[in-house]
Amino acid sequence: MSYHKTGFNSSRFCSSLLCCWLLVLGVANSELLPQGFKSAKLAEMDAAITNAIGDKKLPGGVLWVERHGRIYHRAYGNRALEPKPFPMLEDTIFDLASLTKVVATAPAIMILVERGGVKLEDPASNYLPEFTGEGRESVTIRQLMTHTSGLPSSFTTNLSSEGYEIAIRTACAEKLQSPPGTVFRYSDVNFILLGEIVRRVSGLKLNEFVAREIYQPLKMSETGYRPLSSKLDRIAPTQFAGNQMLRGEVHDPKARLMGGVAGHAGVFGTAADLARYARMMLHHGELEGARILKPETVALMTSAQTPYLVSARRGLGWDIDSGYSRPRGKLFPLGSYGHTGFTGTSLWIDPFSETFWIFLSNRVHPDGRGNILPLQAALGTLAAEAVEGYDFTNVPGALLPRTTNQLTVLNGIDVLVKQNFAPLKKLRLGLITNHTGHDRQRHATIDLLKSAPEVKLMALFSPEHGIRGELDEGVGDSVDQKTGLPIYSLYGLRQAPTPAQLQNLDALVFDIQDTGCRFYTYISTMGNCLEAAAKAKLKFFVLDRVDPINGLTVEGPTYNGPSSFTAFHALPLRYGMTIGELARMLNMERGLKAELTVISLEGWTRDQWFDQTGLPWTNPSPNMRSLAAAIVYPGVGLHETALCVGRGTPTPFEVVGAPYIDDVKVATELNHAGLRGARFVPVRFTPSYSTFKDQACGGVALIVTDRQQLQSVDLGLVIALTLQRLYPKDFALEKVNRLLQQPDIIAAIREGKSLAEIKQSWAADLESFKKRRAEYLLYP
């Protein structure tokens, strides 16, 4: 065993021999132990390894613990048991197995990223043109690096014969088992593909590239693929392959068939060399003047890069917080990182305490029955406990457990992905969606369903503003350029699917973000499609989405007239329901009897506003550009054709005005109205389109000071009452009724009745709606 400071080794042998004798005699002096480590905990590490060897969990191994240049390292047990025993030595060369992923392939990719040869967000098919079809073209380099590509963990078919090119063809032909970016599945296939990308981009074989760019600059002279035969005696054997004991030939059968050089396995090395690599990582990509990676690259690689919905947290290659994180033990903080290898290898690095530990073994020797999983966890805990003077209970900058540092609201599409699309399997689908149809990682629902297993997406249906949400006019039929699927417009010649468009479908799926306002047309599109599905005897699925302006507040007069596109059902202006709850109401109250399934939200409560969910905001339409706009829209939106409501300005629905308005006077009057939760600032602006296009307008900017108290419908009515009083000849009050659909209220405004009187006129209907609504609510 050895205790020393990095770079000091002139008396290593003598010190080791002396310490061995002192420990045997029970008189070891604490001064001989490396400073900064607790001798009792190092002794416990020794005992844990020795006991595991005694229990035949492994033949032997090499331990290395280091912090601030102080090192404890030691060899234990035997290097070989077959064909004859041979003691383990500290310079033993091990088959590093999957440590290859983080000491070869991942840094090689990142070197190419730094040089501009590879981009993390690029599809892998940019570099591997044969890796296409069945959704493969949507897999990115980042997803390969984080094991979220959707590929299987290994080849699903045996390689037909030996050969590197055969293996690459096999990897490129593997089918996705889940949509990219949705599931963590540790996969050798990911890194086999990444290794090939290094070869194609750099023009060098992977072993040549890492030797030149990593191992030689770092003076890792014992590390590399396919070790020289001259080093054979120092290599720890692994397992029999037929009648041959593998020694110096990679243990992993896929890598062996690939000629010993692969992105997922194949590198051999020593503990001392791995320590040099770990120092480079702790030194932000540089060691002793050799710069391997930029500091920002190291930071990127070792921070969590997996999507939110994926429970495992992985860096680019590195493990941070997953089911494979045993070497972190119980104390090293979340945010430390490492990796393991199948043959019995471990590396864990803690950048907070600047500690790392390595344990290399050949636990598969001689018969593959060894098991060091409990030992890895124990050594991880003991390594942290051995560190003196560092408080692992309070580590600034460490990640928090996912249960406390992540918001957990999931929309219906996110829940559907968690269910692996089970409700939709074996169905031919039509999808009603637009640009708001995406999961928490902004993966489009179109793409997710297109690549979902056993799901056949046949057609797309687009609402107002089009499939990409960019149009403020009628929308025509088209073809989706990415998927080749037909897109049928539901905002133009028709507002519902035709029987011919539904003929070859089994179900319709609706996934569009609503705003919680009655005259926003997406809910009418849903109602029309629900009715069409009922008539065609199709199933109807709603992928539910949160009500962005909360699901508690209900306000405004209830519409009771014939159905129209801006007043589809008997609803108040602000109805306080999700689209899934609303679909339940429409199906029952309109007697549709559709076979309706709502894929419900997870984690949402009715009092939550959109910005409290952690969900990504996407403008539902060209002029609905913020939650602030959505909050005031049920009132301000009533004035769309009577006033400029900010269309043609940077802040639609957050300003109102007209050419005839005195901005200072109106702002003063509105502030004196005593509305709770809002203030008004006088402004002047010239809209570039829509109402009063290119005309200088006076008006007010709406400032929400307390959204809990603000009644947005009151806001719209107070604006109408004020302008009718001040500008009765100029204010086009009758145009407000286009969306309000309440002639009696328009008459009351013209007569100058108070807001309280007007609200009293609809109070009974609103209470009746609340009772109807209660039957269909899904969330607390």
HUZI-V76279 format. One record per pair of residues at least 6 apart in sequence whose C-alpha atoms are under 7 Angstrom apart, sorted by the first residue. I is the first residue (numbers start at 1). J is the second residue. Records with the same first field share a line. If there is no record, write none. Layout:
I: J  J
This chain:
1: 16  73  74  75
2: 12  15  16  72  73  74
3: 33  34  71  72  73
4: 34  70  71
5: 69  70  71
6: 69  70
19: 28
22: 28
33: 39
34: 70  71  72
35: 70
36: 387  388
37: 386  387  388
38: 386  387  388
41: 382  385  386
42: 386
45: 379  382
50: 76
52: 58
53: 59  60  77
56: 370
57: 363  370  371  372
58: 362  363  370  371
59: 77  78  79  363  365
60: 76  77  78  79  88  361
61: 75  76  77  88  359  360  361
62: 74  75  76  90  271  359  360  361
63: 73  74  75  358  359  360
64: 72  73  74  271  357  358  359
65: 71  72  73  356  357  358
66: 72  355  356  357
67: 354  355  356
68: 354
74: 90
75: 88  89  90
76: 88
77: 87  88
78: 85  86  87  88
79: 86  87  88  236
80: 86  236  237
81: 366
82: 366
91: 270
92: 234  235  236  270
93: 234  235  236  268  269  270
94: 235  236  268  269  270  360
95: 250  267  268  269  343
96: 267  268  269  341  345
97: 265  266  267  341  342  343
98: 264  265  340  341  342
99: 339  340  341
100: 263  264  265  266  267
101: 191  263  264  265  317
102: 317  318
104: 210
105: 194  195  263
106: 316  317
108: 198  210
109: 198
111: 293
112: 118
113: 119
117: 201
120: 140  141  142
121: 140  141  142
122: 140  141
123: 137  138  139  140  141
124: 139  140  141
125: 131  132  137
127: 197
130: 172
131: 137  172  173
134: 451
135: 451
139: 149  180
143: 149  181
144: 190  191
145: 316  317
146: 305  306  314  315  316  317
147: 184  185  186  187  190
148: 180  181  182  183  184  185
149: 180  181
150: 176  177  178  179  180  183
151: 174  175  176  177  187
152: 176  177  187
153: 185  186  187  188  189
154: 187  188  189
155: 171  189
159: 167
162: 257  258
163: 257  258  259
164: 258  259
167: 258
168: 193
171: 189  193
177: 453
178: 452  453
179: 448  451  452
181: 307
182: 309  310  417
183: 310
184: 310  312
188: 264
191: 263  264
192: 262  263  264
194: 263
195: 206  262  263
198: 206
199: 205  206
207: 224  225  261
211: 224
214: 292
215: 221  223
217: 290
218: 276  287  290
220: 273
222: 269  270  273
223: 267  268  269  270  273
224: 267  268  269
225: 260  261  266  267  268
226: 248  249  260
227: 248  268
232: 248
235: 247  248
236: 247  362
237: 245  246  247  365
238: 245  246  247  251  362  364  365  366
239: 245  246  364  365  366  367  368
240: 246  366
250: 256  260  266
252: 265
255: 261  262  265  266
260: 266
271: 358  360
278: 349
279: 287
280: 286  287
281: 298
282: 351  354
284: 294  295  298
285: 291  292  293  294  295  298
286: 292  293
301: 315  316
302: 315  316  318  337
303: 315  335
304: 313  314  315
305: 314  315  316
306: 313  314
307: 441
312: 321  322
313: 320  321  322
314: 320  321
318: 337  338  339
319: 325  337  338  339
320: 334  335  336  337  338
321: 334
326: 376  377
327: 346  348  376  377  380
328: 348  377  380  381
329: 377  378  380  381
330: 381
331: 381  384  392
332: 350  384  392
333: 392  398
334: 398  399  400
335: 398  399
336: 349  350  351
337: 348  349  350
338: 347  348  349
339: 346  347  348
340: 346  347
343: 362  363  364
344: 360  361  362  363  372
345: 359  360  361
346: 358  359  360
347: 357  358  359
348: 356  357  358
349: 355  356  357
350: 356
353: 390
357: 383
363: 370  371
364: 370
407: 613  614
408: 603
409: 602  603  604  613
410: 601  602  603
411: 544  545  546  601  602
412: 543  544  545  599  600  601
413: 439  543
414: 439  440
416: 599
421: 452
424: 455
425: 454  455
426: 454  455
427: 455  456  506  507
428: 455  456  457  458  505  506  507
429: 456  457  458  459  505  506  507  508  509
430: 457  458  459  460  505  507  508  509
431: 459  460  461  508  509  510
432: 460  461  462  509  510  511
433: 461  462  467  510  511  512
434: 462  466  467  468  469  512
435: 467  468  469
436: 512  513  618  620
437: 444  445  511  512  513
438: 444  445
439: 445
440: 615  616
449: 455  457
450: 456  457
458: 485
459: 485  486  487
460: 485  486  487  488
461: 487  488  489  490
462: 487  488  489  490
463: 489  490  491  522  525
464: 475  491
465: 471  472  473  475  621
466: 475
469: 621  622
470: 622
474: 491  492
475: 489  491  492
476: 489  492
477: 487  488  489
478: 486  487  488
479: 485  486  487
480: 486  487
490: 496
495: 525  528
496: 525  528  529  532
497: 529  532
506: 538  539
507: 538  539  540
508: 533  539  540  541
509: 540  541  542
510: 526  541  542  543
511: 542  543
513: 545  620
514: 522  547  579
515: 547  548  630
516: 547  548  549  574  575  576  577
517: 573  574  575  634
518: 566  567  571  572  573  574
519: 566  567  739
520: 566
521: 565  566
524: 565  568
527: 586
530: 540  594
531: 592
533: 539  540  594
534: 592  593  594
539: 594  595  596
540: 594  595  596  597
541: 596  597  598
542: 580  597  598  599
543: 598  599  600
544: 578  579  580  598  599  600  601
545: 578  579  601
546: 578
547: 577  578
548: 609  610
549: 609  610  630  631
550: 576  606  607  608  609
551: 576  577  606  607
552: 576  606  607
553: 576
554: 574  575  576
555: 572  573  574  575  713
556: 572  573  574  713
557: 572  573  762  766
558: 570  571  572  573  765  766
559: 570  571  572  741
560: 570
563: 569
566: 739
573: 634
574: 634
580: 598
581: 776  777  778
584: 776
585: 776
587: 593  594
605: 779  780
606: 779  780
619: 625  626
623: 647  652
624: 630  652
629: 652  653  654
631: 712
632: 712
633: 653
634: 712  713
635: 712  713  714  715  716  717
636: 645  653  716
637: 653
638: 716  736  739  740
639: 645  736
641: 691  735
642: 731  732  733  735  736
643: 656  657  658  691
644: 656  657  658  691  692
645: 652  653  655  656  657
646: 652  653  654  655  656  687
647: 687  689  690
648: 687  688  689  690
649: 687  688
654: 701  702
655: 700  701  702
656: 699  700  701
657: 697  698  699  700
658: 692  697  698  699
659: 695  696  697  698
661: 697  698  699
662: 698  699
663: 682  683  684  698  699  700
664: 682
667: 680  681  682  700
670: 680
671: 679  680
676: 709  710
677: 704  705  706  707  709  710
678: 702  703  704  705  706  710
679: 702  703  704  705
680: 700  701  702  703
681: 700  701  702
682: 699  700  701
683: 698  699  700  701
684: 697  698  699
685: 696  697  698
686: 694  695  696  697
687: 693  694  695
688: 694
721: 749  752
723: 731
724: 731  750
737: 743  746
745: 758
748: 758
